[in-house]
């Protein structure tokens, strides 16, 4: 029995440092070939996959058995994706890779020099506990095999030990983060100064003076506030924070920056023209004096604003946050929310798309691992934290929403939490669980099915061209499905499930893997149900449990088990190159 494995990099030293002694991993052999010494190893030509094989395999020659652990770093990246190991060994190898990676991460956190809430939020994303189910699934096969059970138990023990190390390192990192109340107060003071019209006007004048030259894109007000706030949240004195702010602006404008627009230096002047060889030299000296004075003025305003801020209100409220986890540089002012664990469940959000449309390549959100799992969550936070989060998210309107007060009554708080989540995404498993009968459709669904069934019956038969027929039966089935229109409508008889299974076989075929579909379903609680369309992929149909399994979008991050009683129809949306132009979900018109 063999299993596919996209084997991670492992070395004997990695295993030793992690305390892993896994004989089958150390002894795993594969058939590889290479042409000449010092070249890359490749899978032999007869072991290459049917499609997308390595182009260098044919010239590599015949293969030889080698220890994979000794050569994995020299295997061609394309051939590595096609390496097959026995299923238990593949599971143990991947589990060892997870242990090694998690152990390294714990060491990085323990030695981290920066201790900010943003660093903590980014570290949380890599917590091994989020991979616990994956590792245990990898080890489930070896644990049931007598030959590998002992080795699997040892790997599982090391994995649990590494998770404990990570918890300790995360707790230490969290304990050394700035005081959250102080961070909120400092953020509020920065917002007040940055919104001051006089500060804005002076900052724009300074930037205009050097526009088109070196340092033209510096926002002096933001540079000063950022440097001052980074110092103040660490608990340093006001004068030290002021020096840090001046130093930050000096690093941007203090070396080699020349004035390009003298008219931007409006009177009164701070320096005399006497003693300067040229007007340009005087303008540069005047500019230096002005940005120094600007930095000092900003710091005075910031300290005054900080004295007036008194965060209060320990009463807990519900807070909806889109774009969780808070890992981007733009999330710096919101990252303190990472200290509160989200209340389940999390739901998809289109905030990532909105963020990219606004920021484009200037935003670093996609560089962090949280990008792929971005979601909307509900937190239970003190009132002062909710207020600060709203103020700090002004750049993205609607991203933060404050809900009702936490009452302590589970049913009331749960209902309020679900209402917040439904405002972001309409499909909640909790709504399905409250249905009176799984296979029973409501009047709204039955009416929608009648309309969809009429469209299905009116769908014109597919007429293949001569060239299409030459491609074979798979190609004809794909072309028959890859046209806009209704593909399947649930019914009361067994024939409906047979049609669903046949459709699923086509969608899973050689060509059908690129065919997106749309699921029209009933959403919301029974008392206030509506119809929505989800765009993604049909993953499966479960006749016994009467479920339709659907993956939102092109990934497996969001997979939903929808009772067939809620399903109206499965459709093929229109769009160029077979891809829908619609958002991932929308209300059915």
Secondary structure, DSSP 4 states (H G I P E B T S, - for coil): -EEE--PPP--HHHHHHHT---HHHHH-EEEEE-SSTTPPBEE-GGGS-SSS--TTGGGS-S-EEEEHHHHGGGB-HHHHTT-EEEHHHHHHHHHHHHHHHHHHHHHHHHT-----HHHHHHHHHT-GGGGHHHHHHHHHHHHHSTTTHHHHHHHHHHHHHHHHHHHHHHHHHHHTSPPHHHHHHHHHHHHHHHT-HHHHHHHHHHHHHTTTSTTTT--HHHHHHHHHHHHHTTT--HHHHHHHHHHHHHHHHSSS---S-GGGSPSSPSS-STT-SSHHHHHHHHHHHHHHHHHHHHHHHHHHHHHH-------EEEEEEEEES--SGGGTTTGGGGGSPPEEEEE--SHHHHHHHHHGGG--GGGSGGGGG-EEEEEEEEHHHHHHHHHHTTTSTTSEEEEEEP-S-HHHHHHHHHHHHHTT-S--HHHHHT-S-TTPPPHHHHHHHHHHHHHHHTSPPP---HHHHHH-HHHHHHHHHSSSEEEE---SSHHHHHHHHHHHHHHTSTTGGG--EEEEEEES-GGG-EEEEEEEEEEEEETTTTEEEEEETTSSSSEEEEEGGGEEEEEE---GGG---S-SEEE--
